[in-house]
Amino acid sequence: MLEHQWIMSDKPDDDDPESSVLVQTRPKTKRPPLYKVLLLNDDYTPMEFVVHVLERFFSMTHAQAFEIMLTVHKKGVAVVGVFSHEIAETKVGQVMDFARRHQHPLQCTMEREE
């Protein structure tokens, strides 16, 4: 995608009214894709642990974390945040490591936002 920038010349040519306008074309930078971080339901991870994970790694209030936990429990999955690739990957790794250290099978994954 190109972005045009119009620049007025200091010295207009009286014979040609079009000559006072110059066009500079430069490529428009594209935003990097975003990634959804998803928390998946299982039958073993305690609800309180899921709430703690959401508060700790996604900076949610207790009320927000509780609502998301219920969504995960009822629907099987919930989006817990949308981030750049690097941040999403880091969050997934943090959650998975934390769950493993506490011997819970909680699963966290990411997918590109469309």
Biopython code that builds the backbone (N, CA, C, O; Angstrom):
import numpy as np
from Bio.PDB.StructureBuilder import StructureBuilder

atoms = [
    (1, "MET", "N", (0.853, -1.162, 0.000)),
    (1, "MET", "CA", (0.000, 0.000, 0.000)),
    (1, "MET", "C", (0.900, 1.225, 0.000)),
    (1, "MET", "O", (1.890, 1.263, 0.730)),
    (2, "LEU", "N", (0.568, 2.230, -0.811)),
    (2, "LEU", "CA", (1.386, 3.428, -0.882)),
    (2, "LEU", "C", (0.647, 4.611, -0.287)),
    (2, "LEU", "O", (-0.575, 4.727, -0.387)),
    (3, "GLU", "N", (1.409, 5.468, 0.321)),
    (3, "GLU", "CA", (0.845, 6.668, 0.919)),
    (3, "GLU", "C", (1.415, 7.849, 0.147)),
    (3, "GLU", "O", (2.623, 7.914, -0.078)),
    (4, "HIS", "N", (0.561, 8.785, -0.262)),
    (4, "HIS", "CA", (1.015, 9.949, -1.019)),
    (4, "HIS", "C", (1.102, 11.153, -0.092)),
    (4, "HIS", "O", (0.245, 11.376, 0.763)),
    (5, "GLN", "N", (2.159, 11.913, -0.292)),
    (5, "GLN", "CA", (2.313, 13.136, 0.479)),
    (5, "GLN", "C", (2.453, 14.272, -0.531)),
    (5, "GLN", "O", (3.323, 14.245, -1.402)),
    (6, "TRP", "N", (1.595, 15.248, -0.400)),
    (6, "TRP", "CA", (1.602, 16.372, -1.325)),
    (6, "TRP", "C", (2.460, 17.484, -0.755)),
    (6, "TRP", "O", (2.326, 17.849, 0.414)),
    (7, "ILE", "N", (3.349, 18.027, -1.593)),
    (7, "ILE", "CA", (4.237, 19.096, -1.152)),
    (7, "ILE", "C", (4.117, 20.249, -2.140)),
    (7, "ILE", "O", (4.209, 20.056, -3.352)),
    (8, "MET", "N", (3.913, 21.429, -1.616)),
    (8, "MET", "CA", (3.823, 22.608, -2.473)),
    (8, "MET", "C", (5.231, 23.137, -2.735)),
    (8, "MET", "O", (6.032, 23.255, -1.808)),
    (9, "SER", "N", (5.528, 23.449, -3.969)),
    (9, "SER", "CA", (6.832, 23.985, -4.334)),
    (9, "SER", "C", (6.883, 25.459, -3.953)),
    (9, "SER", "O", (5.854, 26.136, -3.928)),
    (10, "ASP", "N", (8.074, 25.952, -3.658)),
    (10, "ASP", "CA", (8.244, 27.370, -3.309)),
    (10, "ASP", "C", (8.120, 28.274, -4.523)),
    (10, "ASP", "O", (7.727, 29.435, -4.406)),
    (11, "LYS", "N", (8.460, 27.733, -5.696)),
    (11, "LYS", "CA", (8.457, 28.572, -6.899)),
    (11, "LYS", "C", (7.463, 28.043, -7.920)),
    (11, "LYS", "O", (7.815, 27.197, -8.742)),
    (12, "PRO", "N", (6.250, 28.518, -7.881)),
    (12, "PRO", "CA", (5.286, 28.049, -8.882)),
    (12, "PRO", "C", (5.633, 28.582, -10.266)),
    (12, "PRO", "O", (6.081, 29.718, -10.417)),
    (13, "ASP", "N", (5.422, 27.759, -11.250)),
    (13, "ASP", "CA", (5.630, 28.154, -12.635)),
    (13, "ASP", "C", (4.314, 28.738, -13.129)),
    (13, "ASP", "O", (3.302, 28.040, -13.184)),
    (14, "ASP", "N", (4.327, 30.034, -13.491)),
    (14, "ASP", "CA", (3.097, 30.707, -13.903)),
    (14, "ASP", "C", (2.488, 30.109, -15.169)),
    (14, "ASP", "O", (1.280, 30.206, -15.385)),
    (15, "ASP", "N", (3.326, 29.490, -16.007)),
    (15, "ASP", "CA", (2.820, 28.919, -17.251)),
    (15, "ASP", "C", (2.099, 27.586, -17.011)),
    (15, "ASP", "O", (1.225, 27.205, -17.789)),
    (16, "ASP", "N", (2.462, 26.884, -15.943)),
    (16, "ASP", "CA", (1.895, 25.552, -15.704)),
    (16, "ASP", "C", (1.425, 25.447, -14.254)),
    (16, "ASP", "O", (2.237, 25.263, -13.347)),
    (17, "PRO", "N", (0.096, 25.568, -14.035)),
    (17, "PRO", "CA", (-0.399, 25.519, -12.656)),
    (17, "PRO", "C", (-0.131, 24.172, -11.958)),
    (17, "PRO", "O", (-0.074, 24.114, -10.729)),
    (18, "GLU", "N", (0.031, 23.115, -12.723)),
    (18, "GLU", "CA", (0.295, 21.799, -12.137)),
    (18, "GLU", "C", (1.718, 21.688, -11.597)),
    (18, "GLU", "O", (1.985, 20.812, -10.774)),
    (19, "SER", "N", (2.624, 22.533, -12.026)),
    (19, "SER", "CA", (4.027, 22.377, -11.661)),
    (19, "SER", "C", (4.319, 22.749, -10.208)),
    (19, "SER", "O", (5.419, 22.487, -9.722)),
    (20, "SER", "N", (3.372, 23.344, -9.514)),
    (20, "SER", "CA", (3.632, 23.741, -8.135)),
    (20, "SER", "C", (3.377, 22.605, -7.137)),
    (20, "SER", "O", (3.596, 22.778, -5.938)),
    (21, "VAL", "N", (2.922, 21.454, -7.619)),
    (21, "VAL", "CA", (2.640, 20.345, -6.723)),
    (21, "VAL", "C", (3.580, 19.173, -7.058)),
    (21, "VAL", "O", (3.656, 18.719, -8.200)),
    (22, "LEU", "N", (4.280, 18.708, -6.039)),
    (22, "LEU", "CA", (5.134, 17.528, -6.187)),
    (22, "LEU", "C", (4.497, 16.397, -5.396)),
    (22, "LEU", "O", (3.879, 16.632, -4.357)),
    (23, "VAL", "N", (4.644, 15.202, -5.871)),
    (23, "VAL", "CA", (4.096, 14.056, -5.157)),
    (23, "VAL", "C", (5.252, 13.156, -4.739)),
    (23, "VAL", "O", (6.058, 12.730, -5.566)),
    (24, "GLN", "N", (5.317, 12.875, -3.442)),
    (24, "GLN", "CA", (6.292, 11.903, -2.945)),
    (24, "GLN", "C", (5.510, 10.663, -2.566)),
    (24, "GLN", "O", (4.521, 10.745, -1.838)),
    (25, "THR", "N", (5.943, 9.530, -3.050)),
    (25, "THR", "CA", (5.285, 8.278, -2.725)),
    (25, "THR", "C", (6.239, 7.446, -1.881)),
    (25, "THR", "O", (7.406, 7.267, -2.230)),
    (26, "ARG", "N", (5.721, 6.938, -0.761)),
    (26, "ARG", "CA", (6.539, 6.068, 0.086)),
    (26, "ARG", "C", (5.669, 4.897, 0.532)),
    (26, "ARG", "O", (4.452, 5.025, 0.666)),
    (27, "PRO", "N", (6.304, 3.772, 0.756)),
    (27, "PRO", "CA", (5.521, 2.618, 1.184)),
    (27, "PRO", "C", (4.932, 2.851, 2.572)),
    (27, "PRO", "O", (5.586, 3.402, 3.457)),
    (28, "LYS", "N", (3.691, 2.422, 2.742)),
    (28, "LYS", "CA", (3.037, 2.549, 4.046)),
    (28, "LYS", "C", (3.336, 1.279, 4.831)),
    (28, "LYS", "O", (3.151, 0.170, 4.331)),
    (29, "THR", "N", (3.800, 1.452, 6.061)),
    (29, "THR", "CA", (4.155, 0.278, 6.851)),
    (29, "THR", "C", (2.895, -0.476, 7.259)),
    (29, "THR", "O", (1.876, 0.118, 7.613)),
    (30, "LYS", "N", (2.993, -1.784, 7.201)),
    (30, "LYS", "CA", (1.866, -2.648, 7.543)),
    (30, "LYS", "C", (1.998, -3.074, 9.003)),
    (30, "LYS", "O", (3.092, -3.412, 9.456)),
    (31, "ARG", "N", (0.906, -3.059, 9.729)),
    (31, "ARG", "CA", (0.919, -3.482, 11.136)),
    (31, "ARG", "C", (1.193, -4.982, 11.214)),
    (31, "ARG", "O", (0.694, -5.754, 10.396)),
    (32, "PRO", "N", (1.990, -5.390, 12.204)),
    (32, "PRO", "CA", (2.226, -6.829, 12.344)),
    (32, "PRO", "C", (0.946, -7.532, 12.772)),
    (32, "PRO", "O", (0.087, -6.929, 13.416)),
    (33, "PRO", "N", (0.815, -8.812, 12.415)),
    (33, "PRO", "CA", (-0.400, -9.548, 12.791)),
    (33, "PRO", "C", (-0.478, -9.732, 14.302)),
    (33, "PRO", "O", (0.542, -9.778, 14.990)),
    (34, "LEU", "N", (-1.696, -9.834, 14.803)),
    (34, "LEU", "CA", (-1.917, -10.064, 16.228)),
    (34, "LEU", "C", (-2.322, -11.509, 16.450)),
    (34, "LEU", "O", (-2.831, -12.179, 15.552)),
    (35, "TYR", "N", (-2.086, -11.969, 17.662)),
    (35, "TYR", "CA", (-2.366, -13.359, 18.008)),
    (35, "TYR", "C", (-3.241, -13.445, 19.246)),
    (35, "TYR", "O", (-3.009, -12.755, 20.239)),
    (36, "LYS", "N", (-4.253, -14.308, 19.171)),
    (36, "LYS", "CA", (-5.133, -14.547, 20.318)),
    (36, "LYS", "C", (-4.482, -15.606, 21.200)),
    (36, "LYS", "O", (-4.002, -16.629, 20.711)),
    (37, "VAL", "N", (-4.472, -15.349, 22.498)),
    (37, "VAL", "CA", (-4.027, -16.366, 23.450)),
    (37, "VAL", "C", (-5.283, -17.028, 23.998)),
    (37, "VAL", "O", (-6.192, -16.354, 24.483)),
    (38, "LEU", "N", (-5.325, -18.359, 23.916)),
    (38, "LEU", "CA", (-6.506, -19.131, 24.291)),
    (38, "LEU", "C", (-6.197, -20.030, 25.478)),
    (38, "LEU", "O", (-5.128, -20.634, 25.557)),
    (39, "LEU", "N", (-7.138, -20.105, 26.384)),
    (39, "LEU", "CA", (-7.054, -21.029, 27.513)),
    (39, "LEU", "C", (-8.068, -22.130, 27.262)),
    (39, "LEU", "O", (-9.222, -21.859, 26.929)),
    (40, "LEU", "N", (-7.626, -23.395, 27.427)),
    (40, "LEU", "CA", (-8.486, -24.539, 27.127)),
    (40, "LEU", "C", (-8.934, -25.227, 28.412)),
    (40, "LEU", "O", (-8.183, -25.314, 29.383)),
    (41, "ASN", "N", (-10.151, -25.703, 28.398)),
    (41, "ASN", "CA", (-10.712, -26.385, 29.564)),
    (41, "ASN", "C", (-10.170, -27.808, 29.683)),
    (41, "ASN", "O", (-9.881, -28.465, 28.683)),
    (42, "ASP", "N", (-10.038, -28.266, 30.916)),
    (42, "ASP", "CA", (-9.768, -29.673, 31.186)),
    (42, "ASP", "C", (-10.557, -30.034, 32.442)),
    (42, "ASP", "O", (-11.095, -29.157, 33.117)),
    (43, "ASP", "N", (-10.622, -31.301, 32.743)),
    (43, "ASP", "CA", (-11.434, -31.749, 33.886)),
    (43, "ASP", "C", (-10.649, -31.853, 35.190)),
    (43, "ASP", "O", (-11.167, -32.356, 36.187)),
    (44, "TYR", "N", (-9.411, -31.385, 35.189)),
    (44, "TYR", "CA", (-8.558, -31.600, 36.361)),
    (44, "TYR", "C", (-8.032, -30.329, 37.013)),
    (44, "TYR", "O", (-7.870, -30.294, 38.233)),
    (45, "THR", "N", (-7.761, -29.285, 36.237)),
    (45, "THR", "CA", (-7.208, -28.052, 36.805)),
    (45, "THR", "C", (-8.260, -27.349, 37.652)),
    (45, "THR", "O", (-9.359, -27.084, 37.165)),
    (46, "PRO", "N", (-7.948, -27.039, 38.910)),
    (46, "PRO", "CA", (-8.924, -26.356, 39.767)),
    (46, "PRO", "C", (-9.272, -24.954, 39.233)),
    (46, "PRO", "O", (-8.419, -24.244, 38.701)),
    (47, "MET", "N", (-10.523, -24.589, 39.390)),
    (47, "MET", "CA", (-10.987, -23.278, 38.934)),
    (47, "MET", "C", (-10.190, -22.149, 39.588)),
    (47, "MET", "O", (-9.889, -21.143, 38.946)),
    (48, "GLU", "N", (-9.850, -22.319, 40.865)),
    (48, "GLU", "CA", (-9.097, -21.274, 41.579)),
    (48, "GLU", "C", (-7.728, -21.064, 40.945)),
    (48, "GLU", "O", (-7.230, -19.939, 40.902)),
    (49, "PHE", "N", (-7.112, -22.148, 40.450)),
    (49, "PHE", "CA", (-5.809, -22.039, 39.803)),
    (49, "PHE", "C", (-5.927, -21.251, 38.504)),
    (49, "PHE", "O", (-5.078, -20.413, 38.203)),
    (50, "VAL", "N", (-6.973, -21.517, 37.740)),
    (50, "VAL", "CA", (-7.201, -20.796, 36.480)),
    (50, "VAL", "C", (-7.389, -19.304, 36.763)),
    (50, "VAL", "O", (-6.832, -18.466, 36.054)),
    (51, "VAL", "N", (-8.160, -18.971, 37.780)),
    (51, "VAL", "CA", (-8.363, -17.561, 38.163)),
    (51, "VAL", "C", (-7.020, -16.932, 38.519)),
    (51, "VAL", "O", (-6.734, -15.808, 38.105)),
    (52, "HIS", "N", (-6.198, -17.643, 39.278)),
    (52, "HIS", "CA", (-4.878, -17.137, 39.669)),
    (52, "HIS", "C", (-3.993, -16.878, 38.442)),
    (52, "HIS", "O", (-3.305, -15.860, 38.371)),
    (53, "VAL", "N", (-4.017, -17.797, 37.489)),
    (53, "VAL", "CA", (-3.234, -17.643, 36.250)),
    (53, "VAL", "C", (-3.671, -16.386, 35.491)),
    (53, "VAL", "O", (-2.836, -15.618, 35.013)),
    (54, "LEU", "N", (-4.969, -16.189, 35.389)),
    (54, "LEU", "CA", (-5.492, -15.025, 34.661)),
    (54, "LEU", "C", (-5.115, -13.716, 35.353)),
    (54, "LEU", "O", (-4.793, -12.730, 34.690)),
    (55, "GLU", "N", (-5.156, -13.709, 36.660)),
    (55, "GLU", "CA", (-4.777, -12.507, 37.414)),
    (55, "GLU", "C", (-3.275, -12.243, 37.262)),
    (55, "GLU", "O", (-2.853, -11.109, 37.035)),
    (56, "ARG", "N", (-2.489, -13.291, 37.390)),
    (56, "ARG", "CA", (-1.030, -13.147, 37.399)),
    (56, "ARG", "C", (-0.439, -12.830, 36.038)),
    (56, "ARG", "O", (0.393, -11.930, 35.927)),
    (57, "PHE", "N", (-0.843, -13.541, 35.010)),
    (57, "PHE", "CA", (-0.201, -13.411, 33.701)),
    (57, "PHE", "C", (-0.938, -12.502, 32.725)),
    (57, "PHE", "O", (-0.376, -12.097, 31.707)),
    (58, "PHE", "N", (-2.203, -12.179, 33.033)),
    (58, "PHE", "CA", (-2.969, -11.349, 32.109)),
    (58, "PHE", "C", (-3.516, -10.095, 32.781)),
    (58, "PHE", "O", (-4.351, -9.391, 32.214)),
    (59, "SER", "N", (-3.042, -9.823, 33.986)),
    (59, "SER", "CA", (-3.366, -8.598, 34.733)),
    (59, "SER", "C", (-4.867, -8.343, 34.851)),
    (59, "SER", "O", (-5.323, -7.203, 34.762)),
    (60, "MET", "N", (-5.622, -9.409, 35.051)),
    (60, "MET", "CA", (-7.071, -9.255, 35.209)),
    (60, "MET", "C", (-7.413, -9.044, 36.681)),
    (60, "MET", "O", (-6.700, -9.495, 37.578)),
    (61, "THR", "N", (-8.518, -8.349, 36.898)),
    (61, "THR", "CA", (-9.049, -8.262, 38.258)),
    (61, "THR", "C", (-9.613, -9.631, 38.619)),
    (61, "THR", "O", (-9.779, -10.488, 37.751)),
    (62, "HIS", "N", (-9.905, -9.831, 39.893)),
    (62, "HIS", "CA", (-10.469, -11.119, 40.318)),
    (62, "HIS", "C", (-11.805, -11.370, 39.605)),
    (62, "HIS", "O", (-12.079, -12.489, 39.171)),
    (63, "ALA", "N", (-12.627, -10.329, 39.489)),
    (63, "ALA", "CA", (-13.939, -10.468, 38.837)),
    (63, "ALA", "C", (-13.776, -10.832, 37.359)),
    (63, "ALA", "O", (-14.474, -11.715, 36.861)),
    (64, "GLN", "N", (-12.866, -10.162, 36.659)),
    (64, "GLN", "CA", (-12.631, -10.467, 35.243)),
    (64, "GLN", "C", (-12.138, -11.904, 35.079)),
    (64, "GLN", "O", (-12.614, -12.650, 34.223)),
    (65, "ALA", "N", (-11.173, -12.268, 35.923)),
    (65, "ALA", "CA", (-10.590, -13.608, 35.848)),
    (65, "ALA", "C", (-11.644, -14.680, 36.120)),
    (65, "ALA", "O", (-11.658, -15.726, 35.472)),
    (66, "PHE", "N", (-12.513, -14.413, 37.074)),
    (66, "PHE", "CA", (-13.571, -15.363, 37.416)),
    (66, "PHE", "C", (-14.524, -15.559, 36.231)),
    (66, "PHE", "O", (-14.910, -16.687, 35.923)),
    (67, "GLU", "N", (-14.899, -14.463, 35.571)),
    (67, "GLU", "CA", (-15.799, -14.546, 34.405)),
    (67, "GLU", "C", (-15.163, -15.338, 33.262)),
    (67, "GLU", "O", (-15.818, -16.183, 32.651)),
    (68, "ILE", "N", (-13.886, -15.066, 32.973)),
    (68, "ILE", "CA", (-13.190, -15.785, 31.902)),
    (68, "ILE", "C", (-13.068, -17.270, 32.261)),
    (68, "ILE", "O", (-13.258, -18.138, 31.409)),
    (69, "MET", "N", (-12.749, -17.549, 33.521)),
    (69, "MET", "CA", (-12.644, -18.945, 33.969)),
    (69, "MET", "C", (-13.970, -19.679, 33.735)),
    (69, "MET", "O", (-13.977, -20.824, 33.284)),
    (70, "LEU", "N", (-15.085, -19.017, 34.043)),
    (70, "LEU", "CA", (-16.391, -19.647, 33.813)),
    (70, "LEU", "C", (-16.635, -19.891, 32.325)),
    (70, "LEU", "O", (-17.211, -20.911, 31.947)),
    (71, "THR", "N", (-16.201, -18.962, 31.489)),
    (71, "THR", "CA", (-16.341, -19.135, 30.041)),
    (71, "THR", "C", (-15.542, -20.345, 29.581)),
    (71, "THR", "O", (-16.036, -21.165, 28.808)),
    (72, "VAL", "N", (-14.299, -20.454, 30.059)),
    (72, "VAL", "CA", (-13.467, -21.613, 29.717)),
    (72, "VAL", "C", (-14.154, -22.890, 30.180)),
    (72, "VAL", "O", (-14.204, -23.874, 29.440)),
    (73, "HIS", "N", (-14.680, -22.881, 31.388)),
    (73, "HIS", "CA", (-15.331, -24.062, 31.959)),
    (73, "HIS", "C", (-16.576, -24.473, 31.168)),
    (73, "HIS", "O", (-16.791, -25.657, 30.910)),
    (74, "LYS", "N", (-17.392, -23.488, 30.786)),
    (74, "LYS", "CA", (-18.659, -23.784, 30.102)),
    (74, "LYS", "C", (-18.491, -24.044, 28.610)),
    (74, "LYS", "O", (-19.132, -24.942, 28.064)),
    (75, "LYS", "N", (-17.626, -23.261, 27.940)),
    (75, "LYS", "CA", (-17.502, -23.359, 26.480)),
    (75, "LYS", "C", (-16.300, -24.176, 26.027)),
    (75, "LYS", "O", (-16.196, -24.539, 24.855)),
    (76, "GLY", "N", (-15.390, -24.466, 26.957)),
    (76, "GLY", "CA", (-14.231, -25.275, 26.605)),
    (76, "GLY", "C", (-13.006, -24.476, 26.202)),
    (76, "GLY", "O", (-11.896, -25.008, 26.171)),
    (77, "VAL", "N", (-13.199, -23.208, 25.893)),
    (77, "VAL", "CA", (-12.081, -22.359, 25.460)),
    (77, "VAL", "C", (-12.490, -20.896, 25.613)),
    (77, "VAL", "O", (-13.671, -20.560, 25.526)),
    (78, "ALA", "N", (-11.512, -20.041, 25.838)),
    (78, "ALA", "CA", (-11.773, -18.601, 25.864)),
    (78, "ALA", "C", (-10.514, -17.851, 25.446)),
    (78, "ALA", "O", (-9.395, -18.274, 25.736)),
    (79, "VAL", "N", (-10.717, -16.731, 24.762)),
    (79, "VAL", "CA", (-9.611, -15.834, 24.433)),
    (79, "VAL", "C", (-9.300, -15.033, 25.693)),
    (79, "VAL", "O", (-10.184, -14.395, 26.263)),
    (80, "VAL", "N", (-8.045, -15.069, 26.123)),
    (80, "VAL", "CA", (-7.660, -14.356, 27.335)),
    (80, "VAL", "C", (-6.835, -13.108, 27.047)),
    (80, "VAL", "O", (-6.496, -12.358, 27.963)),
    (81, "GLY", "N", (-6.511, -12.885, 25.769)),
    (81, "GLY", "CA", (-5.789, -11.673, 25.389)),
    (81, "GLY", "C", (-5.399, -11.732, 23.925)),
    (81, "GLY", "O", (-5.391, -12.798, 23.310)),
    (82, "VAL", "N", (-5.073, -10.561, 23.373)),
    (82, "VAL", "CA", (-4.618, -10.451, 21.987)),
    (82, "VAL", "C", (-3.330, -9.639, 22.008)),
    (82, "VAL", "O", (-3.290, -8.528, 22.537)),
    (83, "PHE", "N", (-2.275, -10.210, 21.424)),
    (83, "PHE", "CA", (-0.941, -9.628, 21.537)),
    (83, "PHE", "C", (-0.159, -9.796, 20.243)),
    (83, "PHE", "O", (-0.589, -10.493, 19.324)),
    (84, "SER", "N", (1.005, -9.140, 20.187)),
    (84, "SER", "CA", (1.939, -9.393, 19.094)),
    (84, "SER", "C", (2.426, -10.836, 19.225)),
    (84, "SER", "O", (2.244, -11.459, 20.271)),
    (85, "HIS", "N", (3.034, -11.360, 18.186)),
    (85, "HIS", "CA", (3.485, -12.752, 18.189)),
    (85, "HIS", "C", (4.411, -13.046, 19.364)),
    (85, "HIS", "O", (4.235, -14.045, 20.062)),
    (86, "GLU", "N", (5.393, -12.182, 19.583)),
    (86, "GLU", "CA", (6.388, -12.418, 20.630)),
    (86, "GLU", "C", (5.756, -12.427, 22.022)),
    (86, "GLU", "O", (6.073, -13.287, 22.844)),
    (87, "ILE", "N", (4.873, -11.481, 22.281)),
    (87, "ILE", "CA", (4.240, -11.402, 23.600)),
    (87, "ILE", "C", (3.296, -12.588, 23.800)),
    (87, "ILE", "O", (3.265, -13.181, 24.878)),
    (88, "ALA", "N", (2.531, -12.934, 22.771)),
    (88, "ALA", "CA", (1.621, -14.086, 22.870)),
    (88, "ALA", "C", (2.414, -15.363, 23.159)),
    (88, "ALA", "O", (2.028, -16.166, 24.009)),
    (89, "GLU", "N", (3.511, -15.538, 22.452)),
    (89, "GLU", "CA", (4.352, -16.720, 22.642)),
    (89, "GLU", "C", (4.907, -16.777, 24.072)),
    (89, "GLU", "O", (4.952, -17.841, 24.690)),
    (90, "THR", "N", (5.323, -15.628, 24.580)),
    (90, "THR", "CA", (5.836, -15.543, 25.949)),
    (90, "THR", "C", (4.754, -15.899, 26.963)),
    (90, "THR", "O", (4.996, -16.673, 27.890)),
    (91, "LYS", "N", (3.561, -15.333, 26.786)),
    (91, "LYS", "CA", (2.456, -15.599, 27.713)),
    (91, "LYS", "C", (2.106, -17.090, 27.726)),
    (91, "LYS", "O", (1.915, -17.676, 28.792)),
    (92, "VAL", "N", (2.024, -17.697, 26.546)),
    (92, "VAL", "CA", (1.715, -19.124, 26.448)),
    (92, "VAL", "C", (2.771, -19.934, 27.207)),
    (92, "VAL", "O", (2.441, -20.836, 27.977)),
    (93, "GLY", "N", (4.030, -19.604, 26.980)),
    (93, "GLY", "CA", (5.110, -20.302, 27.663)),
    (93, "GLY", "C", (5.048, -20.139, 29.170)),
    (93, "GLY", "O", (5.252, -21.102, 29.910)),
    (94, "GLN", "N", (4.767, -18.930, 29.629)),
    (94, "GLN", "CA", (4.675, -18.676, 31.074)),
    (94, "GLN", "C", (3.553, -19.495, 31.709)),
    (94, "GLN", "O", (3.741, -20.115, 32.756)),
    (95, "VAL", "N", (2.390, -19.492, 31.068)),
    (95, "VAL", "CA", (1.237, -20.214, 31.607)),
    (95, "VAL", "C", (1.522, -21.720, 31.634)),
    (95, "VAL", "O", (1.252, -22.393, 32.629)),
    (96, "MET", "N", (2.068, -22.236, 30.533)),
    (96, "MET", "CA", (2.348, -23.674, 30.456)),
    (96, "MET", "C", (3.390, -24.083, 31.498)),
    (96, "MET", "O", (3.232, -25.116, 32.148)),
    (97, "ASP", "N", (4.436, -23.300, 31.665)),
    (97, "ASP", "CA", (5.466, -23.600, 32.667)),
    (97, "ASP", "C", (4.888, -23.561, 34.078)),
    (97, "ASP", "O", (5.164, -24.437, 34.898)),
    (98, "PHE", "N", (4.085, -22.539, 34.352)),
    (98, "PHE", "CA", (3.490, -22.365, 35.675)),
    (98, "PHE", "C", (2.561, -23.543, 35.998)),
    (98, "PHE", "O", (2.587, -24.079, 37.105)),
    (99, "ALA", "N", (1.745, -23.934, 35.021)),
    (99, "ALA", "CA", (0.820, -25.056, 35.221)),
    (99, "ALA", "C", (1.599, -26.352, 35.449)),
    (99, "ALA", "O", (1.260, -27.141, 36.331)),
    (100, "ARG", "N", (2.637, -26.564, 34.653)),
    (100, "ARG", "CA", (3.444, -27.783, 34.790)),
    (100, "ARG", "C", (4.122, -27.837, 36.169)),
    (100, "ARG", "O", (4.152, -28.885, 36.814)),
    (101, "ARG", "N", (4.670, -26.683, 36.612)),
    (101, "ARG", "CA", (5.326, -26.626, 37.930)),
    (101, "ARG", "C", (4.358, -26.956, 39.063)),
    (101, "ARG", "O", (4.753, -27.502, 40.093)),
    (102, "HIS", "N", (3.077, -26.615, 38.858)),
    (102, "HIS", "CA", (2.060, -26.890, 39.884)),
    (102, "HIS", "C", (1.296, -28.181, 39.596)),
    (102, "HIS", "O", (0.276, -28.469, 40.222)),
    (103, "GLN", "N", (1.811, -28.955, 38.632)),
    (103, "GLN", "CA", (1.272, -30.273, 38.283)),
    (103, "GLN", "C", (-0.202, -30.236, 37.861)),
    (103, "GLN", "O", (-1.007, -31.081, 38.251)),
    (104, "HIS", "N", (-0.524, -29.213, 37.040)),
    (104, "HIS", "CA", (-1.862, -29.119, 36.464)),
    (104, "HIS", "C", (-1.752, -29.271, 34.947)),
    (104, "HIS", "O", (-0.788, -28.790, 34.352)),
    (105, "PRO", "N", (-2.714, -29.926, 34.318)),
    (105, "PRO", "CA", (-2.667, -30.134, 32.866)),
    (105, "PRO", "C", (-3.224, -28.952, 32.042)),
    (105, "PRO", "O", (-3.525, -29.114, 30.859)),
    (106, "LEU", "N", (-3.359, -27.795, 32.651)),
    (106, "LEU", "CA", (-3.914, -26.623, 31.959)),
    (106, "LEU", "C", (-3.186, -26.381, 30.638)),
    (106, "LEU", "O", (-1.956, -26.399, 30.583)),
    (107, "GLN", "N", (-3.954, -26.157, 29.586)),
    (107, "GLN", "CA", (-3.394, -25.906, 28.267)),
    (107, "GLN", "C", (-3.667, -24.468, 27.823)),
    (107, "GLN", "O", (-4.765, -23.938, 27.992)),
    (108, "CYS", "N", (-2.640, -23.866, 27.257)),
    (108, "CYS", "CA", (-2.739, -22.496, 26.748)),
    (108, "CYS", "C", (-2.102, -22.529, 25.362)),
    (108, "CYS", "O", (-1.047, -23.132, 25.162)),
    (109, "THR", "N", (-2.759, -21.874, 24.414)),
    (109, "THR", "CA", (-2.254, -21.876, 23.042)),
    (109, "THR", "C", (-2.495, -20.514, 22.416)),
    (109, "THR", "O", (-3.102, -19.635, 23.027)),
    (110, "MET", "N", (-2.017, -20.352, 21.201)),
    (110, "MET", "CA", (-2.220, -19.076, 20.496)),
    (110, "MET", "C", (-2.566, -19.346, 19.048)),
    (110, "MET", "O", (-2.181, -20.368, 18.478)),
    (111, "GLU", "N", (-3.309, -18.400, 18.452)),
    (111, "GLU", "CA", (-3.615, -18.499, 17.030)),
    (111, "GLU", "C", (-3.688, -17.106, 16.450)),
    (111, "GLU", "O", (-4.047, -16.147, 17.133)),
    (112, "ARG", "N", (-3.346, -17.010, 15.193)),
    (112, "ARG", "CA", (-3.333, -15.724, 14.511)),
    (112, "ARG", "C", (-4.753, -15.172, 14.417)),
    (112, "ARG", "O", (-5.698, -15.888, 14.084)),
    (113, "GLU", "N", (-4.876, -13.881, 14.719)),
    (113, "GLU", "CA", (-6.184, -13.230, 14.638)),
    (113, "GLU", "C", (-6.482, -12.913, 13.182)),
    (113, "GLU", "O", (-5.610, -12.447, 12.449)),
    (114, "GLU", "N", (-7.709, -13.165, 12.770)),
    (114, "GLU", "CA", (-8.071, -12.905, 11.364)),
    (114, "GLU", "C", (-8.883, -11.657, 11.218)),
    (114, "GLU", "O", (-9.268, -11.297, 10.105)),
]
sb = StructureBuilder()
sb.init_structure("model")
sb.init_model(0)
sb.init_chain("A")
sb.init_seg("    ")
for serial, (resi, resn, name, xyz) in enumerate(atoms, 1):
    if name == "N":
        sb.init_residue(resn, " ", resi, " ")
    sb.init_atom(name, np.array(xyz, "f"), 0.0, 1.0, " ", f" {name:<3s}", serial, name[0])
structure = sb.get_structure()
